[in-house]
Amino acid sequence: MSRLDPVQLEFFHREGYLIVPDLFPPAALEPLRAELTELVHREALRLNAEGRLSRLYEEEPFERRLSRLHAEVGEEILKAITGRGGGGHSGRALFELIIHPALLQAVESFIGPEIVGSSVYRIRPKIPGQVRGVVPWHQDSGYFAPHCDQSLVLTCWIPLVDATVETGCLQVLPRAHRQGVFRHHTHGPGGYLVILDPDLPAQNWLDVPVPTGGCLFLTNCTPHRSLPHHADVVRWSLDARYQSAEVPNNAGQLPEDFDPAIPVLKQACYPPEADFVVQSALHPAKVVRRWEDFDQLRQRYEKLRPPSPQRGWVPAPATP
Ligand SMILES: O=C(O)CCC(=O)C(=O)O
């Protein structure tokens, strides 16, 4: 039973985050780990056949192989996993984890039973020492359209290996999620948006380690970041997002149907990527149940991405 209790929910609403260390049954993450292992293997074979990789590193475990490959061929090995800035990999096991009953029961505790999978989910293989693996302070709402600032877009951050301080877990700034969206700047470290230290409301950040099988829940206004790590472990994780069907979304809409002229309040929180209904008693026919449909939708949005929300963020001032 994964429904959360009132004490957990009260903590989440007060602090802006919640760790549930044992959300998933132990076998639940295995299919996605296997799918990613297979994907990494395919990419290694391709690069090896093209003469760009000296060997396959097949003897290395899931936690290390990608790091060895990355050391030889750089970011190229990550493209099939992370896409071109969008969601990237959209395999069957990923979809099955996104709609896993244990996860959806927990999600329902926060946002009710009519659930839309938010367009923005990411598989993150965080490689030791990798620049793009370090995500500076931000709120997810810094990326979303402002008309969604007051709504809950729930982040479920799910490690596929134990996420500790040594392996690059997240840090959060507790109790800051009720203070609105802070100023972000563009072109932060790794190319991400960044909230600079003087714009943060406090400095009492916390490390939030999460074991495999657990989940970290965040609000879209919770400042969080992910620090560099140098342990010899790829800190694989999935961050999936969900919102109530009442929050603006583009479920059922194809990217070619995006109309910039429709009132902004009716546009999705993040139009470049595909939202999809994952649970609904009111409109069961709208639920995306087949992986093939999810994948097709995802691919369509990867090819033709409606524009990102513009929040007026500007580049960070150059440091002397
Ligand atoms: O997984 C990470 O290292 C960063 C995740 C993150 O910033 C997010 O999910 O918004």
The ligand as an ORCA input file, in Angstrom:
! r2SCAN-3c Opt
* xyz 0 1
  O      18.917     14.395    -10.883
  C      19.557     15.420    -10.799
  O      20.765     15.416    -10.596
  C      18.865     16.756    -10.930
  C      17.391     16.605    -10.929
  C      16.661     17.885    -11.016
  O      17.189     18.943    -10.879
  C      15.240     17.838    -11.263
  O      14.672     16.753    -11.297
  O      14.655     18.927    -11.429
*
